[in-house]
Amino acid sequence: MRTLPVRLLPVRLLVLVSSMLIFVCVEAMAATGPSTAWNVFTLPNPQVTPNWRSYAPSSCQSDPDACAQDQRFWQLWNFSDFQNAIDITFSAVHSMGKYQGVMLILPLGDTTAYWNNIKRMYKSAAGQGVQLQVVVFPKWQYGAEYCYLYKSGAPSGCQLVPGTTTALAYQKLLKLMRLIQTLSGACAAGTYNRPFAVWYGWSDFSPGYSRLKDFWQSLPTNDVSCGCNLQASYITWLDTPYSGLPEVKQLQIYALTQLKRPYWVNTELYSTAQLQTYYKSYAPYQTIITGYWGASDIASWGKAMCTKWNTALNPTRLGTWTFYDPDLANPESYRAYINGSMAMVSSICTY
């Protein structure tokens, strides 16, 4: 979830640490909780990247916190400095909650360190027996955050691929999508290896249905460089204010009815009213992301999350912020990793 003003929206998630659970439930487990879960991390934070300020590159040593609020943490730091902490964190995620995987929130970037850091995170997660998914909050290195939508006809404010009207952000996004799909090897033709979500929704700009549809249709279904179906891997990620955007629902209906293809949407919903309003807006191809603020122990978190899960009528997929270790200004208190413990995923309704 991001809060106004819009230009500060991604900072809150990307400079603090969080972990999210995406729950998949089965009818037999409905009484106690979902049976499968994923976690999502944002960096930097004191658990996964301890003492990260002391490892700041020379260009960020005067103000490492400022660098951490944009893409520079991923592009300039060397995550090998945190290898042991990364491994320990993924091991704990796997052993404590039996989580299936992690989702990693990161900005768009393109440096050697950026690509190496992504690969390092994947290798550690895989080594600890958890899957890796990616969620991109693009940020502004290549222009306005929405520039990634433009394969052609990019508006002013977007950096362009030389000699074209293609937004540079679009080119960088496809490069990242290809890497993520091939971290574990090539795709079978026309398939994909892992979902790939991208932030959508801005208070100062409305791309509209045609732009979103053109972007989605531009994603290769059998990419010439990797054979992967990037279009099928794509998920639209909506924060609370944008959960009811008509163009997203219209595109999902088009994909389902005209093309007979699923179109997945992630929605951040927190209050009872939000959950009741939007919990099935994109079902059955919807993941609800929620959380509980300020839990003092895992029992209170489990009880609160059970209530939210029931408010949403036990959705097939439910996500919640798992831990938020504040390490910069304006921390939040959505967390489930409390005092070194996590509530068991499959039994949130037993606390």
Secondary structure, DSSP 8 states (H G I E B T S, - for coil): ---SSGGGHHHHHHSS--EEEEEE--GGGTTT--SB-EEEE-S--TTTSTTGGGG--GGGTT-HHHHHTSTHHHHHS-GGGGHHHHHHHHHHHHHHH---EEEEEE----SHHHHHHHHHHHHHHHHTT-EEEEEE---STTBSGGGGG-SS---TTB-B-TTSS-BHHHHHHHHHHHHHHTTTS---TTB-SS-EEEE--BTTB--HHHHHHHHHHHS-SS-TTT-B-HHHHEEEEE-GGGTT-HHHHHHHHHHHHTS----EEEEE--SHHHHHHHTTSSTTSEEEEE--BT-SSHHHHHHHHHHHHHHTTS-SEEEEEEE----SSS---B-SEETTEE--GGGGGG-
